[in-house]
Amino acid sequence: MNSYMIVASFKEGVTPEDIRELIPAEQAQAQILKDKGLLGDIKVAMPRRTVFLEAFAETEEEVQAVIESLPFAQIWDLEYYLTTPPAGKV
């Protein structure tokens, strides 16, 4: 399985209220993905309106599907980066 770093920036016009409304669903889905081993660390830099997510999948298409299952994905602009070396490989 490969490791990816996803950089998620809140889209222009997203308000704090938009974010707060989605938090319960986001937390629930993130926990499901973590329990499945598909999502790792999540780091938030709110002053920069940016979130950094670690995710795991075989392909970029699969990791996109994982991230797009998060409710916040609808209010994020997303960038995907395959990390090296891939998870579990030296």
C-alpha positions as CSV (number, residue, x, y, z in Angstrom):
1,M,0.0,0.0,0.0
2,N,1.3,3.5,-0.8
3,S,1.3,6.5,1.4
4,Y,0.0,9.8,0.3
5,M,0.0,13.3,1.7
6,I,-3.1,15.3,0.8
7,V,-3.1,19.1,1.1
8,A,-6.6,20.4,1.4
9,S,-7.4,24.1,1.3
10,F,-10.8,25.5,2.1
11,K,-12.4,26.8,-1.0
12,E,-12.9,30.6,-1.4
13,G,-16.2,31.6,0.3
14,V,-16.3,28.8,2.8
15,T,-17.4,30.2,6.2
16,P,-16.7,29.0,9.7
17,E,-20.4,28.1,9.9
18,D,-20.1,25.9,6.8
19,I,-17.2,24.1,8.5
20,R,-18.9,23.7,11.9
21,E,-22.0,22.3,10.2
22,L,-19.9,19.4,8.8
23,I,-17.7,18.6,11.8
24,P,-19.8,15.8,13.3
25,A,-20.1,13.9,10.0
26,E,-16.4,14.6,9.2
27,Q,-15.3,13.2,12.5
28,A,-17.4,10.1,12.1
29,Q,-16.2,9.3,8.6
30,A,-12.6,10.0,9.5
31,Q,-12.8,7.5,12.3
32,I,-14.3,4.9,10.0
33,L,-11.4,5.4,7.5
34,K,-8.8,5.3,10.3
35,D,-10.3,2.0,11.6
36,K,-9.9,0.6,8.1
37,G,-6.3,1.7,7.9
38,L,-7.0,4.1,5.1
39,L,-6.4,7.4,6.9
40,G,-3.6,8.4,9.2
41,D,-2.7,11.7,10.8
42,I,-4.8,14.8,10.2
43,K,-3.1,18.2,10.9
44,V,-5.0,21.5,10.7
45,A,-3.5,24.9,10.1
46,M,-6.6,27.0,10.4
47,P,-4.8,30.4,10.1
48,R,-3.8,29.2,6.6
49,R,-7.2,27.5,6.0
50,T,-5.3,24.3,5.2
51,V,-5.5,20.7,6.3
52,F,-2.8,18.0,5.8
53,L,-4.0,14.4,5.6
54,E,-2.1,11.2,5.5
55,A,-3.9,8.5,3.6
56,F,-3.1,5.0,2.3
57,A,-4.1,3.3,-0.9
58,E,-2.7,1.4,-3.9
59,T,-3.4,4.1,-6.5
60,E,-4.0,7.8,-6.6
61,E,-7.6,7.0,-7.9
62,E,-8.2,4.9,-4.8
63,V,-6.8,7.5,-2.4
64,Q,-9.0,10.2,-4.1
65,A,-12.0,8.0,-3.4
66,V,-11.0,7.7,0.2
67,I,-10.6,11.5,0.6
68,E,-13.7,12.3,-1.4
69,S,-15.7,10.2,1.1
70,L,-15.0,12.8,3.7
71,P,-17.8,15.4,4.1
72,F,-15.2,18.2,4.1
73,A,-14.1,17.2,0.6
74,Q,-17.0,19.2,-0.9
75,I,-15.5,22.4,0.6
76,W,-11.9,21.7,-0.1
77,D,-9.5,22.2,-3.0
78,L,-7.3,19.1,-3.0
79,E,-3.8,18.2,-4.0
80,Y,-2.4,14.7,-3.8
81,Y,1.2,13.7,-3.3
82,L,2.6,10.2,-3.3
83,T,5.2,10.0,-0.6
84,T,8.5,8.2,-1.0
85,P,9.5,5.6,-0.2
86,P,6.0,4.0,-0.3
87,A,4.7,2.8,3.1
88,G,6.4,-0.4,4.3
89,K,9.3,-0.2,1.8
90,V,12.8,0.7,2.6
